[in-house]
Amino acid sequence: MEMFEDDQKLIEILSRQNGIIFLLGQTDTGKTTFARNLAQALLEKNKTVAFLDSDVGQSTIGPPTTIGLKILTDPQDLSNNLSNNQSCHLYFVGSTSPRGHFLPMVIGTYKLSRMFFKKVETTIIDTTGLVHGIYGRTLKFYKISLVLPHHLVLLEKENELYPYKEMFKHSTKIKVYVLKTHGDIKEKSYEDRVKYRNQKFYQYFKDAKEQTLYLENLSFFPPFEEFRRRVQKFNVIGLEDPSQNLLGIGVFLDFENEKRIKILSPVRDIGQISLLKLGFARVENFLFP
């Protein structure tokens, strides 16, 4: 385990490494800024980088309720391409909070981390700020245990990540680095986080169109009768193809008789949609003022 006060020194060390780099820290410890700066350093060394964003509430890649991944090959990708919804690979969690959704959080992070594992030199995994208590530690422990990153970076203000130092201090698979973050990191208020999330939803759905799908061509999770009983207007839903890849997300609008379902989505090739996954978030506040 190595301790650092200077983030640039740690970035220089990690930029010479390959493999999976997993970032962990509570809210407002600068994880995403560190991830961007690290990606910049790796790209300047002509490395291909997979940037994996598993923060379903304050997402950088893709819309909220999803885990997102993008392949970066040029430093310009960070400024021009990271927040663009094109050319990103997504996994649907269906919620803007990881609480109560640990299994899809863990599976989605693992699935995306392995999607291009042999085609990129470095994968950076940015995570949610849920790190404390039994829920936070359980989520992060099993996510790290399944992904098995080569490098684990703990970003902490004081000693709040002590449990993780204890968990992984004897690991022969994971190299642990502790970075002391500075007090000048601006904290986001709850209102700021809600505003950012709504802006991300709006950006994703701004060119969405109402689409009609035929029930006979679809499968559902949960199974159709439960899906129909539980779904509410403006629920977010995941739209998957026959290979169980997420094409995008949509918003449930209504059932049209017994044969069709109406949704709002920017996904254009609706013929590829074969599975609808019911989410928990609802988004009518800004899509339908």
C-alpha positions as CSV (number, residue, x, y, z in Angstrom):
1,M,0.0,0.0,0.0
2,E,1.4,3.4,-1.0
3,M,0.3,6.8,0.3
4,F,0.2,10.0,-1.8
5,E,-0.5,13.6,-1.1
6,D,0.2,14.7,-4.7
7,D,-2.3,13.5,-7.2
8,Q,-0.1,14.4,-10.1
9,K,2.6,12.1,-8.8
10,L,0.2,9.2,-8.5
11,I,-1.2,9.9,-12.0
12,E,2.3,9.8,-13.4
13,I,2.9,6.4,-11.8
14,L,-0.5,5.0,-12.9
15,S,0.0,6.3,-16.4
16,R,2.8,3.9,-16.9
17,Q,0.6,1.0,-15.8
18,N,-1.8,-1.2,-17.8
19,G,-4.8,-3.1,-16.6
20,I,-7.9,-2.1,-14.6
21,I,-7.7,1.0,-12.3
22,F,-10.6,1.2,-9.8
23,L,-11.3,4.5,-8.1
24,L,-13.1,4.6,-4.8
25,G,-14.1,7.5,-2.5
26,Q,-17.0,9.1,-0.9
27,T,-19.0,11.9,-2.6
28,D,-17.0,15.1,-3.4
29,T,-13.5,13.6,-3.2
30,G,-12.7,14.4,-6.8
31,K,-12.9,10.9,-8.3
32,T,-14.2,12.0,-11.7
33,T,-11.7,14.8,-12.0
34,F,-8.9,12.4,-11.1
35,A,-10.3,9.9,-13.6
36,R,-10.3,12.5,-16.4
37,N,-6.8,13.6,-15.6
38,L,-5.5,10.0,-15.4
39,A,-7.2,9.3,-18.8
40,Q,-5.5,12.4,-20.2
41,A,-2.1,11.2,-19.1
42,L,-2.6,7.7,-20.5
43,L,-3.8,9.0,-23.8
44,E,-0.8,11.3,-24.1
45,K,1.3,8.2,-23.8
46,N,-0.7,6.8,-26.9
47,K,-2.6,4.3,-24.9
48,T,-6.1,3.1,-25.6
49,V,-8.3,3.7,-22.6
50,A,-11.7,2.3,-21.6
51,F,-13.5,4.9,-19.4
52,L,-16.1,3.1,-17.3
53,D,-18.6,5.2,-15.4
54,S,-20.6,3.3,-12.8
55,D,-22.2,6.3,-11.1
56,V,-25.8,5.8,-12.0
57,G,-27.0,9.1,-10.4
58,Q,-24.3,11.5,-11.5
59,S,-23.3,9.8,-14.7
60,T,-20.6,11.2,-17.0
61,I,-21.2,8.6,-19.8
62,G,-24.7,7.8,-20.8
63,P,-28.0,8.8,-19.1
64,P,-28.7,8.4,-15.4
65,T,-29.9,4.9,-14.4
66,T,-27.2,3.3,-16.6
67,I,-23.5,2.3,-16.2
68,G,-21.6,3.6,-19.2
69,L,-18.4,2.8,-21.0
70,K,-16.5,4.6,-23.8
71,I,-13.3,3.8,-25.6
72,L,-10.9,6.7,-25.8
73,T,-8.0,6.9,-28.3
74,D,-7.1,10.6,-28.4
75,P,-6.9,13.3,-25.8
76,Q,-9.5,15.3,-27.7
77,D,-12.0,12.5,-26.8
78,L,-12.1,13.7,-23.2
79,S,-13.4,17.2,-24.2
80,N,-15.4,16.4,-27.3
81,N,-16.7,12.9,-26.8
82,L,-17.0,11.8,-23.2
83,S,-20.5,13.2,-22.5
84,N,-21.8,12.5,-26.0
85,N,-24.3,9.8,-26.0
86,Q,-23.1,8.4,-29.3
87,S,-20.7,5.4,-29.4
88,C,-21.1,4.4,-25.7
89,H,-21.8,1.0,-24.3
90,L,-24.5,0.9,-21.6
91,Y,-25.8,-1.4,-18.9
92,F,-29.3,-0.7,-17.4
93,V,-29.7,-0.5,-13.7
94,G,-32.9,1.4,-13.7
95,S,-32.3,3.6,-10.7
96,T,-30.4,6.7,-9.9
97,S,-29.2,5.2,-6.7
98,P,-27.3,2.0,-6.1
99,R,-29.3,1.2,-2.9
100,G,-31.5,-1.8,-3.4
101,H,-29.8,-2.5,-6.8
102,F,-26.5,-4.1,-5.8
103,L,-26.7,-7.1,-8.1
104,P,-27.2,-5.1,-11.4
105,M,-24.5,-2.6,-10.2
106,V,-22.0,-5.4,-9.7
107,I,-22.9,-7.4,-12.8
108,G,-23.1,-4.3,-15.0
109,T,-19.6,-3.1,-13.9
110,Y,-18.1,-6.5,-14.4
111,K,-19.8,-7.0,-17.8
112,L,-18.6,-3.7,-19.2
113,S,-15.1,-4.0,-17.8
114,R,-14.6,-7.2,-19.7
115,M,-16.2,-6.1,-22.9
116,F,-13.0,-4.6,-24.4
117,F,-10.5,-6.0,-21.9
118,K,-8.2,-7.5,-24.5
119,K,-8.5,-4.5,-26.9
120,V,-7.5,-1.7,-24.5
121,E,-4.4,-1.2,-22.5
122,T,-6.1,0.5,-19.5
123,T,-9.6,0.6,-18.0
124,I,-10.5,3.3,-15.6
125,I,-13.5,2.6,-13.4
126,D,-15.2,5.6,-11.7
127,T,-17.8,4.7,-9.0
128,T,-20.6,6.1,-6.9
129,G,-19.9,7.9,-3.5
130,L,-21.7,5.1,-1.6
131,V,-18.8,3.8,0.5
132,H,-19.9,4.0,4.1
133,G,-22.0,1.6,6.3
134,I,-22.9,-2.0,5.6
135,Y,-24.5,-1.1,2.3
136,G,-21.6,0.9,0.9
137,R,-19.0,-1.6,2.0
138,T,-20.9,-4.6,0.8
139,L,-21.4,-3.0,-2.7
140,K,-17.8,-2.0,-3.1
141,F,-16.3,-5.2,-1.6
142,Y,-18.2,-7.5,-4.0
143,K,-17.7,-5.2,-7.0
144,I,-13.9,-5.1,-6.4
145,S,-13.8,-8.8,-5.7
146,L,-15.6,-9.7,-9.0
147,V,-13.8,-7.1,-11.2
148,L,-10.4,-7.8,-9.6
149,P,-8.7,-4.6,-10.6
150,H,-5.0,-4.5,-10.9
151,H,-4.9,-1.1,-9.1
152,L,-7.2,0.3,-6.4
153,V,-7.1,4.0,-5.7
154,L,-8.6,5.1,-2.4
155,L,-9.4,8.9,-2.4
156,E,-10.0,10.0,1.1
157,K,-10.1,13.3,3.1
158,E,-9.0,11.9,6.4
159,N,-9.1,8.2,7.3
160,E,-12.7,7.4,6.3
161,L,-11.6,4.6,4.0
162,Y,-9.8,2.6,6.7
163,P,-12.2,-0.4,6.2
164,Y,-11.0,-0.8,2.6
165,K,-7.4,-0.6,3.6
166,E,-8.0,-3.5,6.0
167,M,-10.0,-5.5,3.4
168,F,-7.3,-5.4,0.7
169,K,-4.0,-4.9,2.6
170,H,-2.9,-8.5,2.1
171,S,-4.2,-8.9,-1.5
172,T,-1.6,-10.3,-3.9
173,K,-3.9,-9.4,-6.9
174,I,-4.6,-5.7,-6.2
175,K,-2.1,-2.9,-5.7
176,V,-3.6,-0.3,-3.3
177,Y,-2.9,3.4,-3.4
178,V,-4.2,6.0,-0.9
179,L,-4.6,9.5,-2.1
180,K,-5.3,12.3,0.4
181,T,-7.6,14.7,-1.3
182,H,-7.5,18.5,-0.8
183,G,-10.1,20.5,1.1
184,D,-10.6,22.9,-1.9
185,I,-12.8,20.4,-3.7
186,K,-16.2,22.1,-4.2
187,E,-19.0,20.1,-2.6
188,K,-22.3,19.7,-4.6
189,S,-25.6,20.3,-2.9
190,Y,-28.5,18.0,-3.2
191,E,-30.2,20.6,-5.4
192,D,-27.1,20.7,-7.7
193,R,-27.1,16.9,-8.0
194,V,-30.8,16.8,-9.0
195,K,-30.3,19.6,-11.5
196,Y,-27.3,17.8,-13.1
197,R,-29.3,14.6,-13.3
198,N,-32.2,16.3,-14.9
199,Q,-29.9,17.9,-17.4
200,K,-28.4,14.6,-18.3
201,F,-31.9,13.1,-18.8
202,Y,-32.9,16.0,-20.9
203,Q,-29.8,15.8,-23.0
204,Y,-30.5,12.1,-23.7
205,F,-34.2,12.5,-24.5
206,K,-34.2,15.8,-26.3
207,D,-34.5,14.1,-29.7
208,A,-36.6,11.2,-28.5
209,K,-39.8,10.2,-30.4
210,E,-42.9,8.3,-29.5
211,Q,-42.5,4.7,-30.6
212,T,-45.0,1.8,-30.8
213,L,-43.8,-1.7,-30.2
214,Y,-45.7,-4.9,-30.7
215,L,-46.0,-7.1,-27.6
216,E,-45.7,-10.3,-29.6
217,N,-42.1,-9.4,-30.6
218,L,-41.0,-8.6,-27.0
219,S,-39.9,-10.3,-23.9
220,F,-40.1,-8.6,-20.5
221,F,-38.2,-8.4,-17.2
222,P,-39.9,-9.0,-14.9
223,P,-42.3,-11.3,-16.8
224,F,-45.1,-9.6,-18.7
225,E,-47.9,-9.9,-16.2
226,E,-45.8,-8.5,-13.4
227,F,-44.3,-5.9,-15.7
228,R,-47.8,-4.8,-16.6
229,R,-49.0,-4.7,-13.0
230,R,-46.0,-2.7,-11.7
231,V,-45.2,-0.3,-14.5
232,Q,-46.3,3.3,-14.2
233,K,-46.5,6.1,-16.7
234,F,-43.0,7.8,-17.2
235,N,-41.1,4.8,-15.7
236,V,-37.7,4.4,-17.3
237,I,-37.2,1.2,-19.1
238,G,-34.2,-0.6,-20.6
239,L,-34.3,-1.6,-24.3
240,E,-32.1,-4.6,-25.1
241,D,-31.4,-6.5,-28.3
242,P,-31.5,-10.3,-28.8
243,S,-27.8,-10.5,-27.6
244,Q,-28.8,-8.7,-24.4
245,N,-26.9,-5.6,-25.3
246,L,-28.5,-2.4,-24.2
247,L,-29.6,-0.3,-27.2
248,G,-30.7,2.6,-25.0
249,I,-33.4,3.6,-22.5
250,G,-36.9,4.7,-22.9
251,V,-39.9,6.0,-21.0
252,F,-43.1,4.0,-20.7
253,L,-46.2,5.9,-21.9
254,D,-49.1,3.5,-22.2
255,F,-50.4,0.2,-23.5
256,E,-52.3,0.5,-26.7
257,N,-55.0,-2.2,-26.6
258,E,-53.7,-5.7,-25.9
259,K,-51.2,-5.8,-28.7
260,R,-49.0,-2.7,-28.5
261,I,-46.9,-0.7,-26.0
262,K,-46.1,3.0,-26.5
263,I,-42.7,4.4,-25.3
264,L,-40.6,7.5,-25.7
265,S,-37.0,6.9,-26.8
266,P,-34.2,8.2,-28.9
267,V,-33.5,4.6,-30.1
268,R,-34.1,4.6,-33.8
269,D,-33.8,1.0,-34.8
270,I,-36.8,-0.3,-32.8
271,G,-36.8,-3.5,-34.8
272,Q,-33.8,-4.6,-32.8
273,I,-35.6,-4.2,-29.5
274,S,-36.4,-7.7,-28.1
275,L,-36.4,-7.2,-24.3
276,L,-37.9,-4.5,-22.1
277,K,-36.5,-4.2,-18.5
278,L,-38.5,-2.3,-16.0
279,G,-36.7,0.5,-14.1
280,F,-37.6,2.3,-10.9
281,A,-36.9,5.9,-11.8
282,R,-39.5,8.2,-13.3
283,V,-38.7,11.2,-15.4
284,E,-41.8,13.2,-16.3
285,N,-40.8,16.4,-14.4
286,F,-38.7,17.8,-17.2
287,L,-39.7,15.8,-20.2
288,F,-43.4,16.8,-19.8
289,P,-43.5,20.2,-18.0
